[in-house]
Structure formats: C-alpha cells, structure tokens
C-alpha cells in the first residue's frame, strides 16, 4: 500500500511523546491521517531541503481536528 501525506499544524501527544498529525490519502483515495514523531535521513544525505519543507504545514481537515483516539492503531 502507498499513501501520500501532508504535514498539518495539529500536534498531539501519544504516550507522552509529541507527534505532528499528517493527513492524506491512499492510492485508492481513502482519507487517512498519521501521527509522525520522527523523520530520519541517512547521515550522508543533504537534508537541508527536507528541513525547509518540514517547516511548511497546512490546516487540518475538520475530521482531523477532533480525532477520536479509539481510531488510533
């Protein structure tokens, strides 16, 4: 399965760890949201463009704003 996700402005805590909420969709178009706590880059790679991109966030969809935590897998 492949998903496409975009960073949002929403932050939550999962087990005491801050996580940014990313929203997107599967290849079939099913809406998803992900809780990202870390993103790693190989130390030999130039991460400067990624670091700039990680500063960009969009507003979360209405259904992502009030996430029912029973839905977190």
N, CA, C and O atoms as a Maestro MAE file, in Angstrom:
{
 s_m_m2io_version
 :::
 2.0.0
}

f_m_ct {
 s_m_title
 :::
 protein
 m_atom[292] {
  # First column is atom index #
  i_m_mmod_type
  r_m_x_coord
  r_m_y_coord
  r_m_z_coord
  i_m_residue_number
  s_m_chain_name
  s_m_pdb_residue_name
  s_m_pdb_atom_name
  i_m_atomic_number
  :::
  1 25 0.853 -1.175 0.000 1 A "UNK " " N  " 7
  2 3 0.000 0.000 0.000 1 A "UNK " " CA " 6
  3 2 0.895 1.234 0.000 1 A "UNK " " C  " 6
  4 15 1.964 1.241 0.611 1 A "UNK " " O  " 8
  5 25 0.445 2.270 -0.690 2 A "UNK " " N  " 7
  6 3 1.126 3.553 -0.693 2 A "UNK " " CA " 6
  7 2 0.159 4.624 -0.232 2 A "UNK " " C  " 6
  8 15 -1.030 4.585 -0.545 2 A "UNK " " O  " 8
  9 25 0.694 5.595 0.530 3 A "UNK " " N  " 7
  10 3 -0.100 6.744 0.946 3 A "UNK " " CA " 6
  11 2 0.669 8.016 0.599 3 A "UNK " " C  " 6
  12 15 1.897 8.011 0.504 3 A "UNK " " O  " 8
  13 25 -0.067 9.089 0.414 4 A "UNK " " N  " 7
  14 3 0.505 10.407 0.229 4 A "UNK " " CA " 6
  15 2 0.020 11.243 1.394 4 A "UNK " " C  " 6
  16 15 -1.185 11.340 1.625 4 A "UNK " " O  " 8
  17 25 0.954 11.861 2.149 5 A "UNK " " N  " 7
  18 3 0.568 12.638 3.325 5 A "UNK " " CA " 6
  19 2 1.205 14.025 3.293 5 A "UNK " " C  " 6
  20 15 2.247 14.244 2.676 5 A "UNK " " O  " 8
  21 25 0.535 14.957 3.985 6 A "UNK " " N  " 7
  22 3 0.988 16.336 4.092 6 A "UNK " " CA " 6
  23 2 0.935 16.741 5.563 6 A "UNK " " C  " 6
  24 15 -0.006 16.395 6.277 6 A "UNK " " O  " 8
  25 25 1.935 17.463 5.998 7 A "UNK " " N  " 7
  26 3 2.014 17.925 7.377 7 A "UNK " " CA " 6
  27 2 0.907 18.930 7.679 7 A "UNK " " C  " 6
  28 15 0.567 19.763 6.839 7 A "UNK " " O  " 8
  29 25 0.343 18.843 8.892 8 A "UNK " " N  " 7
  30 3 -0.657 19.819 9.332 8 A "UNK " " CA " 6
  31 2 -0.109 20.595 10.523 8 A "UNK " " C  " 6
  32 15 0.974 20.301 11.028 8 A "UNK " " O  " 8
  33 25 -0.868 21.578 10.958 9 A "UNK " " N  " 7
  34 3 -0.483 22.382 12.117 9 A "UNK " " CA " 6
  35 2 -0.811 21.686 13.433 9 A "UNK " " C  " 6
  36 15 -0.391 22.153 14.492 9 A "UNK " " O  " 8
  37 25 -1.543 20.593 13.391 10 A "UNK " " N  " 7
  38 3 -2.016 19.928 14.609 10 A "UNK " " CA " 6
  39 2 -0.933 19.055 15.243 10 A "UNK " " C  " 6
  40 15 -0.275 18.265 14.566 10 A "UNK " " O  " 8
  41 25 -0.765 19.216 16.552 11 A "UNK " " N  " 7
  42 3 0.149 18.393 17.339 11 A "UNK " " CA " 6
  43 2 -0.668 17.675 18.412 11 A "UNK " " C  " 6
  44 15 -1.613 18.241 18.962 11 A "UNK " " O  " 8
  45 25 -0.302 16.437 18.704 12 A "UNK " " N  " 7
  46 3 -0.929 15.659 19.770 12 A "UNK " " CA " 6
  47 2 0.181 14.962 20.556 12 A "UNK " " C  " 6
  48 15 1.337 14.947 20.134 12 A "UNK " " O  " 8
  49 25 -0.181 14.389 21.694 13 A "UNK " " N  " 7
  50 3 0.759 13.591 22.470 13 A "UNK " " CA " 6
  51 2 0.271 12.161 22.480 13 A "UNK " " C  " 6
  52 15 -0.885 11.892 22.806 13 A "UNK " " O  " 8
  53 25 1.148 11.245 22.122 14 A "UNK " " N  " 7
  54 3 0.853 9.814 22.154 14 A "UNK " " CA " 6
  55 2 1.829 9.164 23.126 14 A "UNK " " C  " 6
  56 15 3.036 9.139 22.885 14 A "UNK " " O  " 8
  57 25 1.300 8.641 24.218 15 A "UNK " " N  " 7
  58 3 2.139 8.051 25.268 15 A "UNK " " CA " 6
  59 2 3.198 9.037 25.740 15 A "UNK " " C  " 6
  60 15 4.336 8.651 26.008 15 A "UNK " " O  " 8
  61 25 2.822 10.313 25.842 16 A "UNK " " N  " 7
  62 3 3.720 11.345 26.332 16 A "UNK " " CA " 6
  63 2 4.705 11.882 25.313 16 A "UNK " " C  " 6
  64 15 5.530 12.732 25.647 16 A "UNK " " O  " 8
  65 25 4.637 11.405 24.075 17 A "UNK " " N  " 7
  66 3 5.562 11.837 23.029 17 A "UNK " " CA " 6
  67 2 4.813 12.750 22.063 17 A "UNK " " C  " 6
  68 15 3.744 12.378 21.577 17 A "UNK " " O  " 8
  69 25 5.356 13.952 21.769 18 A "UNK " " N  " 7
  70 3 4.681 14.821 20.803 18 A "UNK " " CA " 6
  71 2 4.720 14.230 19.404 18 A "UNK " " C  " 6
  72 15 5.735 13.685 18.972 18 A "UNK " " O  " 8
  73 25 3.600 14.347 18.706 19 A "UNK " " N  " 7
  74 3 3.505 13.838 17.337 19 A "UNK " " CA " 6
  75 2 2.759 14.858 16.491 19 A "UNK " " C  " 6
  76 15 1.729 15.388 16.907 19 A "UNK " " O  " 8
  77 25 3.283 15.128 15.306 20 A "UNK " " N  " 7
  78 3 2.575 16.002 14.377 20 A "UNK " " CA " 6
  79 2 1.598 15.145 13.584 20 A "UNK " " C  " 6
  80 15 1.924 14.031 13.176 20 A "UNK " " O  " 8
  81 25 0.396 15.675 13.370 21 A "UNK " " N  " 7
  82 3 -0.613 14.966 12.587 21 A "UNK " " CA " 6
  83 2 -0.408 15.309 11.115 21 A "UNK " " C  " 6
  84 15 -0.363 16.481 10.742 21 A "UNK " " O  " 8
  85 25 -0.286 14.291 10.296 22 A "UNK " " N  " 7
  86 3 -0.197 14.452 8.846 22 A "UNK " " CA " 6
  87 2 -1.478 13.871 8.271 22 A "UNK " " C  " 6
  88 15 -1.996 12.882 8.790 22 A "UNK " " O  " 8
  89 25 -1.992 14.469 7.211 23 A "UNK " " N  " 7
  90 3 -3.218 13.981 6.578 23 A "UNK " " CA " 6
  91 2 -2.944 13.686 5.116 23 A "UNK " " C  " 6
  92 15 -2.051 14.268 4.501 23 A "UNK " " O  " 8
  93 25 -3.725 12.776 4.578 24 A "UNK " " N  " 7
  94 3 -3.533 12.443 3.177 24 A "UNK " " CA " 6
  95 2 -4.524 11.403 2.718 24 A "UNK " " C  " 6
  96 15 -5.670 11.374 3.166 24 A "UNK " " O  " 8
  97 25 -4.062 10.528 1.796 25 A "UNK " " N  " 7
  98 3 -4.954 9.524 1.220 25 A "UNK " " CA " 6
  99 2 -4.131 8.354 0.679 25 A "UNK " " C  " 6
  100 15 -2.935 8.470 0.410 25 A "UNK " " O  " 8
  101 25 -4.819 7.232 0.532 26 A "UNK " " N  " 7
  102 3 -4.197 6.056 -0.073 26 A "UNK " " CA " 6
  103 2 -4.256 6.201 -1.592 26 A "UNK " " C  " 6
  104 15 -4.875 7.130 -2.111 26 A "UNK " " O  " 8
  105 25 -3.609 5.278 -2.294 27 A "UNK " " N  " 7
  106 3 -3.684 5.287 -3.757 27 A "UNK " " CA " 6
  107 2 -5.126 5.181 -4.247 27 A "UNK " " C  " 6
  108 15 -5.470 5.703 -5.308 27 A "UNK " " O  " 8
  109 25 -5.962 4.505 -3.470 28 A "UNK " " N  " 7
  110 3 -7.363 4.335 -3.848 28 A "UNK " " CA " 6
  111 2 -8.219 5.539 -3.456 28 A "UNK " " C  " 6
  112 15 -9.412 5.573 -3.757 28 A "UNK " " O  " 8
  113 25 -7.616 6.534 -2.785 29 A "UNK " " N  " 7
  114 3 -8.359 7.735 -2.418 29 A "UNK " " CA " 6
  115 2 -8.972 7.724 -1.040 29 A "UNK " " C  " 6
  116 15 -9.721 8.640 -0.701 29 A "UNK " " O  " 8
  117 25 -8.679 6.712 -0.225 30 A "UNK " " N  " 7
  118 3 -9.229 6.642 1.130 30 A "UNK " " CA " 6
  119 2 -8.499 7.660 2.009 30 A "UNK " " C  " 6
  120 15 -7.273 7.612 2.109 30 A "UNK " " O  " 8
  121 25 -9.235 8.587 2.654 31 A "UNK " " N  " 7
  122 3 -8.590 9.578 3.517 31 A "UNK " " CA " 6
  123 2 -7.931 8.906 4.729 31 A "UNK " " C  " 6
  124 15 -8.506 8.000 5.332 31 A "UNK " " O  " 8
  125 25 -6.729 9.357 5.075 32 A "UNK " " N  " 7
  126 3 -6.008 8.830 6.244 32 A "UNK " " CA " 6
  127 2 -5.374 9.988 6.995 32 A "UNK " " C  " 6
  128 15 -5.208 11.082 6.455 32 A "UNK " " O  " 8
  129 25 -5.025 9.732 8.244 33 A "UNK " " N  " 7
  130 3 -4.164 10.650 8.979 33 A "UNK " " CA " 6
  131 2 -3.150 9.825 9.746 33 A "UNK " " C  " 6
  132 15 -3.437 8.714 10.193 33 A "UNK " " O  " 8
  133 25 -1.956 10.386 9.892 34 A "UNK " " N  " 7
  134 3 -0.820 9.698 10.504 34 A "UNK " " CA " 6
  135 2 -0.268 10.563 11.633 34 A "UNK " " C  " 6
  136 15 -0.396 11.787 11.617 34 A "UNK " " O  " 8
  137 25 0.340 9.910 12.603 35 A "UNK " " N  " 7
  138 3 0.942 10.596 13.738 35 A "UNK " " CA " 6
  139 2 2.446 10.382 13.639 35 A "UNK " " C  " 6
  140 15 2.945 9.287 13.897 35 A "UNK " " O  " 8
  141 25 3.168 11.443 13.261 36 A "UNK " " N  " 7
  142 3 4.594 11.317 12.996 36 A "UNK " " CA " 6
  143 2 5.377 11.905 14.166 36 A "UNK " " C  " 6
  144 15 5.229 13.078 14.509 36 A "UNK " " O  " 8
  145 25 6.211 11.062 14.768 37 A "UNK " " N  " 7
  146 3 7.044 11.514 15.885 37 A "UNK " " CA " 6
  147 2 8.481 11.782 15.455 37 A "UNK " " C  " 6
  148 15 9.178 12.573 16.091 37 A "UNK " " O  " 8
  149 25 8.931 11.133 14.384 38 A "UNK " " N  " 7
  150 3 10.307 11.314 13.931 38 A "UNK " " CA " 6
  151 2 10.396 11.080 12.435 38 A "UNK " " C  " 6
  152 15 9.650 10.284 11.865 38 A "UNK " " O  " 8
  153 25 11.333 11.797 11.804 39 A "UNK " " N  " 7
  154 3 11.684 11.545 10.414 39 A "UNK " " CA " 6
  155 2 13.201 11.520 10.364 39 A "UNK " " C  " 6
  156 15 13.854 12.450 10.839 39 A "UNK " " O  " 8
  157 25 13.757 10.483 9.803 40 A "UNK " " N  " 7
  158 3 15.217 10.338 9.761 40 A "UNK " " CA " 6
  159 2 15.717 10.380 8.322 40 A "UNK " " C  " 6
  160 15 15.024 9.966 7.393 40 A "UNK " " O  " 8
  161 25 16.920 10.883 8.161 41 A "UNK " " N  " 7
  162 3 17.593 10.940 6.874 41 A "UNK " " CA " 6
  163 2 18.975 10.320 7.066 41 A "UNK " " C  " 6
  164 15 19.620 10.547 8.089 41 A "UNK " " O  " 8
  165 25 19.420 9.557 6.110 42 A "UNK " " N  " 7
  166 3 20.762 8.979 6.165 42 A "UNK " " CA " 6
  167 2 21.769 10.099 6.388 42 A "UNK " " C  " 6
  168 15 21.693 11.139 5.734 42 A "UNK " " O  " 8
  169 25 22.693 9.900 7.288 43 A "UNK " " N  " 7
  170 3 23.623 10.970 7.645 43 A "UNK " " CA " 6
  171 2 24.485 11.438 6.480 43 A "UNK " " C  " 6
  172 15 25.023 12.544 6.526 43 A "UNK " " O  " 8
  173 25 24.629 10.631 5.445 44 A "UNK " " N  " 7
  174 3 25.415 11.027 4.277 44 A "UNK " " CA " 6
  175 2 24.619 11.863 3.273 44 A "UNK " " C  " 6
  176 15 25.181 12.374 2.304 44 A "UNK " " O  " 8
  177 25 23.317 12.001 3.504 45 A "UNK " " N  " 7
  178 3 22.455 12.762 2.589 45 A "UNK " " CA " 6
  179 2 22.347 14.216 3.024 45 A "UNK " " C  " 6
  180 15 22.408 14.515 4.217 45 A "UNK " " O  " 8
  181 25 22.187 15.117 2.067 46 A "UNK " " N  " 7
  182 3 21.951 16.527 2.349 46 A "UNK " " CA " 6
  183 2 20.478 16.696 2.716 46 A "UNK " " C  " 6
  184 15 19.602 16.512 1.870 46 A "UNK " " O  " 8
  185 25 20.204 17.042 3.957 47 A "UNK " " N  " 7
  186 3 18.828 17.148 4.438 47 A "UNK " " CA " 6
  187 2 18.319 18.585 4.462 47 A "UNK " " C  " 6
  188 15 17.240 18.835 4.999 47 A "UNK " " O  " 8
  189 25 19.052 19.525 3.904 48 A "UNK " " N  " 7
  190 3 18.665 20.934 4.009 48 A "UNK " " CA " 6
  191 2 17.310 21.221 3.361 48 A "UNK " " C  " 6
  192 15 16.517 21.984 3.913 48 A "UNK " " O  " 8
  193 25 17.031 20.626 2.203 49 A "UNK " " N  " 7
  194 3 15.735 20.850 1.558 49 A "UNK " " CA " 6
  195 2 14.606 20.244 2.391 49 A "UNK " " C  " 6
  196 15 13.549 20.857 2.541 49 A "UNK " " O  " 8
  197 25 14.823 19.051 2.929 50 A "UNK " " N  " 7
  198 3 13.825 18.421 3.791 50 A "UNK " " CA " 6
  199 2 13.565 19.286 5.021 50 A "UNK " " C  " 6
  200 15 12.413 19.475 5.410 50 A "UNK " " O  " 8
  201 25 14.615 19.810 5.630 51 A "UNK " " N  " 7
  202 3 14.444 20.654 6.809 51 A "UNK " " CA " 6
  203 2 13.592 21.884 6.492 51 A "UNK " " C  " 6
  204 15 12.758 22.281 7.306 51 A "UNK " " O  " 8
  205 25 13.791 22.483 5.332 52 A "UNK " " N  " 7
  206 3 12.957 23.627 4.923 52 A "UNK " " CA " 6
  207 2 11.515 23.184 4.702 52 A "UNK " " C  " 6
  208 15 10.582 23.848 5.154 52 A "UNK " " O  " 8
  209 25 11.333 22.067 4.011 53 A "UNK " " N  " 7
  210 3 9.983 21.572 3.730 53 A "UNK " " CA " 6
  211 2 9.223 21.224 5.007 53 A "UNK " " C  " 6
  212 15 8.004 21.390 5.062 53 A "UNK " " O  " 8
  213 25 9.914 20.750 6.017 54 A "UNK " " N  " 7
  214 3 9.254 20.364 7.264 54 A "UNK " " CA " 6
  215 2 8.705 21.557 8.037 54 A "UNK " " C  " 6
  216 15 7.948 21.380 8.992 54 A "UNK " " O  " 8
  217 25 9.076 22.762 7.638 55 A "UNK " " N  " 7
  218 3 8.553 23.970 8.277 55 A "UNK " " CA " 6
  219 2 7.194 24.376 7.712 55 A "UNK " " C  " 6
  220 15 6.526 25.247 8.268 55 A "UNK " " O  " 8
  221 25 6.783 23.747 6.604 56 A "UNK " " N  " 7
  222 3 5.507 24.070 5.960 56 A "UNK " " CA " 6
  223 2 4.407 23.145 6.483 56 A "UNK " " C  " 6
  224 15 4.582 21.928 6.542 56 A "UNK " " O  " 8
  225 25 3.279 23.735 6.859 57 A "UNK " " N  " 7
  226 3 2.143 22.969 7.385 57 A "UNK " " CA " 6
  227 2 0.864 23.540 6.803 57 A "UNK " " C  " 6
  228 15 0.786 24.733 6.511 57 A "UNK " " O  " 8
  229 25 -0.146 22.683 6.633 58 A "UNK " " N  " 7
  230 3 -1.456 23.167 6.206 58 A "UNK " " CA " 6
  231 2 -2.450 22.934 7.326 58 A "UNK " " C  " 6
  232 15 -2.194 22.171 8.258 58 A "UNK " " O  " 8
  233 25 -3.590 23.605 7.220 59 A "UNK " " N  " 7
  234 3 -4.640 23.419 8.219 59 A "UNK " " CA " 6
  235 2 -5.198 22.003 8.100 59 A "UNK " " C  " 6
  236 15 -5.384 21.503 6.990 59 A "UNK " " O  " 8
  237 25 -5.468 21.355 9.234 60 A "UNK " " N  " 7
  238 3 -6.027 20.002 9.169 60 A "UNK " " CA " 6
  239 2 -7.476 20.007 8.696 60 A "UNK " " C  " 6
  240 15 -8.210 20.973 8.907 60 A "UNK " " O  " 8
  241 25 -7.877 18.906 8.051 61 A "UNK " " N  " 7
  242 3 -9.283 18.735 7.661 61 A "UNK " " CA " 6
  243 2 -10.139 18.713 8.929 61 A "UNK " " C  " 6
  244 15 -9.641 18.361 9.999 61 A "UNK " " O  " 8
  245 25 -11.408 19.081 8.825 62 A "UNK " " N  " 7
  246 3 -12.278 19.108 10.015 62 A "UNK " " CA " 6
  247 2 -12.296 17.778 10.777 62 A "UNK " " C  " 6
  248 15 -12.303 17.774 12.007 62 A "UNK " " O  " 8
  249 25 -12.304 16.661 10.064 63 A "UNK " " N  " 7
  250 3 -12.352 15.368 10.764 63 A "UNK " " CA " 6
  251 2 -11.044 15.044 11.476 63 A "UNK " " C  " 6
  252 15 -11.017 14.182 12.354 63 A "UNK " " O  " 8
  253 25 -9.967 15.721 11.111 64 A "UNK " " N  " 7
  254 3 -8.675 15.501 11.766 64 A "UNK " " CA " 6
  255 2 -8.538 16.379 12.998 64 A "UNK " " C  " 6
  256 15 -7.798 16.040 13.922 64 A "UNK " " O  " 8
  257 25 -9.246 17.507 13.022 65 A "UNK " " N  " 7
  258 3 -9.163 18.436 14.152 65 A "UNK " " CA " 6
  259 2 -9.584 17.763 15.443 65 A "UNK " " C  " 6
  260 15 -8.931 17.948 16.470 65 A "UNK " " O  " 8
  261 25 -10.655 16.992 15.420 66 A "UNK " " N  " 7
  262 3 -11.171 16.323 16.618 66 A "UNK " " CA " 6
  263 2 -11.056 14.821 16.425 66 A "UNK " " C  " 6
  264 15 -12.048 14.139 16.168 66 A "UNK " " O  " 8
  265 25 -9.842 14.315 16.552 67 A "UNK " " N  " 7
  266 3 -9.560 12.904 16.284 67 A "UNK " " CA " 6
  267 2 -10.042 12.027 17.436 67 A "UNK " " C  " 6
  268 15 -9.655 12.247 18.584 67 A "UNK " " O  " 8
  269 25 -10.883 11.034 17.140 68 A "UNK " " N  " 7
  270 3 -11.258 10.071 18.187 68 A "UNK " " CA " 6
  271 2 -10.105 9.080 18.387 68 A "UNK " " C  " 6
  272 15 -9.789 8.313 17.477 68 A "UNK " " O  " 8
  273 25 -9.481 9.088 19.554 69 A "UNK " " N  " 7
  274 3 -8.295 8.260 19.770 69 A "UNK " " CA " 6
  275 2 -8.598 6.768 19.748 69 A "UNK " " C  " 6
  276 15 -7.671 5.959 19.741 69 A "UNK " " O  " 8
  277 25 -9.852 6.389 19.737 70 A "UNK " " N  " 7
  278 3 -10.172 4.978 19.573 70 A "UNK " " CA " 6
  279 2 -9.820 4.504 18.167 70 A "UNK " " C  " 6
  280 15 -9.745 3.303 17.909 70 A "UNK " " O  " 8
  281 25 -9.602 5.466 17.253 71 A "UNK " " N  " 7
  282 3 -9.266 5.136 15.890 71 A "UNK " " CA " 6
  283 2 -7.761 4.956 15.679 71 A "UNK " " C  " 6
  284 15 -7.340 4.522 14.606 71 A "UNK " " O  " 8
  285 25 -6.953 5.279 16.677 72 A "UNK " " N  " 7
  286 3 -5.504 5.163 16.543 72 A "UNK " " CA " 6
  287 2 -5.108 3.709 16.665 72 A "UNK " " C  " 6
  288 15 -5.410 3.053 17.661 72 A "UNK " " O  " 8
  289 25 -4.422 3.202 15.635 73 A "UNK " " N  " 7
  290 3 -3.996 1.793 15.643 73 A "UNK " " CA " 6
  291 2 -2.645 1.637 16.284 73 A "UNK " " C  " 6
  292 15 -2.130 0.523 16.378 73 A "UNK " " O  " 8
  :::
 }
 m_bond[291] {
  # First column is bond index #
  i_m_from
  i_m_to
  i_m_order
  :::
  1 1 2 1
  2 2 3 1
  3 3 4 2
  4 3 5 1
  5 5 6 1
  6 6 7 1
  7 7 8 2
  8 7 9 1
  9 9 10 1
  10 10 11 1
  11 11 12 2
  12 11 13 1
  13 13 14 1
  14 14 15 1
  15 15 16 2
  16 15 17 1
  17 17 18 1
  18 18 19 1
  19 19 20 2
  20 19 21 1
  21 21 22 1
  22 22 23 1
  23 23 24 2
  24 23 25 1
  25 25 26 1
  26 26 27 1
  27 27 28 2
  28 27 29 1
  29 29 30 1
  30 30 31 1
  31 31 32 2
  32 31 33 1
  33 33 34 1
  34 34 35 1
  35 35 36 2
  36 35 37 1
  37 37 38 1
  38 38 39 1
  39 39 40 2
  40 39 41 1
  41 41 42 1
  42 42 43 1
  43 43 44 2
  44 43 45 1
  45 45 46 1
  46 46 47 1
  47 47 48 2
  48 47 49 1
  49 49 50 1
  50 50 51 1
  51 51 52 2
  52 51 53 1
  53 53 54 1
  54 54 55 1
  55 55 56 2
  56 55 57 1
  57 57 58 1
  58 58 59 1
  59 59 60 2
  60 59 61 1
  61 61 62 1
  62 62 63 1
  63 63 64 2
  64 63 65 1
  65 65 66 1
  66 66 67 1
  67 67 68 2
  68 67 69 1
  69 69 70 1
  70 70 71 1
  71 71 72 2
  72 71 73 1
  73 73 74 1
  74 74 75 1
  75 75 76 2
  76 75 77 1
  77 77 78 1
  78 78 79 1
  79 79 80 2
  80 79 81 1
  81 81 82 1
  82 82 83 1
  83 83 84 2
  84 83 85 1
  85 85 86 1
  86 86 87 1
  87 87 88 2
  88 87 89 1
  89 89 90 1
  90 90 91 1
  91 91 92 2
  92 91 93 1
  93 93 94 1
  94 94 95 1
  95 95 96 2
  96 95 97 1
  97 97 98 1
  98 98 99 1
  99 99 100 2
  100 99 101 1
  101 101 102 1
  102 102 103 1
  103 103 104 2
  104 103 105 1
  105 105 106 1
  106 106 107 1
  107 107 108 2
  108 107 109 1
  109 109 110 1
  110 110 111 1
  111 111 112 2
  112 111 113 1
  113 113 114 1
  114 114 115 1
  115 115 116 2
  116 115 117 1
  117 117 118 1
  118 118 119 1
  119 119 120 2
  120 119 121 1
  121 121 122 1
  122 122 123 1
  123 123 124 2
  124 123 125 1
  125 125 126 1
  126 126 127 1
  127 127 128 2
  128 127 129 1
  129 129 130 1
  130 130 131 1
  131 131 132 2
  132 131 133 1
  133 133 134 1
  134 134 135 1
  135 135 136 2
  136 135 137 1
  137 137 138 1
  138 138 139 1
  139 139 140 2
  140 139 141 1
  141 141 142 1
  142 142 143 1
  143 143 144 2
  144 143 145 1
  145 145 146 1
  146 146 147 1
  147 147 148 2
  148 147 149 1
  149 149 150 1
  150 150 151 1
  151 151 152 2
  152 151 153 1
  153 153 154 1
  154 154 155 1
  155 155 156 2
  156 155 157 1
  157 157 158 1
  158 158 159 1
  159 159 160 2
  160 159 161 1
  161 161 162 1
  162 162 163 1
  163 163 164 2
  164 163 165 1
  165 165 166 1
  166 166 167 1
  167 167 168 2
  168 167 169 1
  169 169 170 1
  170 170 171 1
  171 171 172 2
  172 171 173 1
  173 173 174 1
  174 174 175 1
  175 175 176 2
  176 175 177 1
  177 177 178 1
  178 178 179 1
  179 179 180 2
  180 179 181 1
  181 181 182 1
  182 182 183 1
  183 183 184 2
  184 183 185 1
  185 185 186 1
  186 186 187 1
  187 187 188 2
  188 187 189 1
  189 189 190 1
  190 190 191 1
  191 191 192 2
  192 191 193 1
  193 193 194 1
  194 194 195 1
  195 195 196 2
  196 195 197 1
  197 197 198 1
  198 198 199 1
  199 199 200 2
  200 199 201 1
  201 201 202 1
  202 202 203 1
  203 203 204 2
  204 203 205 1
  205 205 206 1
  206 206 207 1
  207 207 208 2
  208 207 209 1
  209 209 210 1
  210 210 211 1
  211 211 212 2
  212 211 213 1
  213 213 214 1
  214 214 215 1
  215 215 216 2
  216 215 217 1
  217 217 218 1
  218 218 219 1
  219 219 220 2
  220 219 221 1
  221 221 222 1
  222 222 223 1
  223 223 224 2
  224 223 225 1
  225 225 226 1
  226 226 227 1
  227 227 228 2
  228 227 229 1
  229 229 230 1
  230 230 231 1
  231 231 232 2
  232 231 233 1
  233 233 234 1
  234 234 235 1
  235 235 236 2
  236 235 237 1
  237 237 238 1
  238 238 239 1
  239 239 240 2
  240 239 241 1
  241 241 242 1
  242 242 243 1
  243 243 244 2
  244 243 245 1
  245 245 246 1
  246 246 247 1
  247 247 248 2
  248 247 249 1
  249 249 250 1
  250 250 251 1
  251 251 252 2
  252 251 253 1
  253 253 254 1
  254 254 255 1
  255 255 256 2
  256 255 257 1
  257 257 258 1
  258 258 259 1
  259 259 260 2
  260 259 261 1
  261 261 262 1
  262 262 263 1
  263 263 264 2
  264 263 265 1
  265 265 266 1
  266 266 267 1
  267 267 268 2
  268 267 269 1
  269 269 270 1
  270 270 271 1
  271 271 272 2
  272 271 273 1
  273 273 274 1
  274 274 275 1
  275 275 276 2
  276 275 277 1
  277 277 278 1
  278 278 279 1
  279 279 280 2
  280 279 281 1
  281 281 282 1
  282 282 283 1
  283 283 284 2
  284 283 285 1
  285 285 286 1
  286 286 287 1
  287 287 288 2
  288 287 289 1
  289 289 290 1
  290 290 291 1
  291 291 292 2
  :::
 }
}
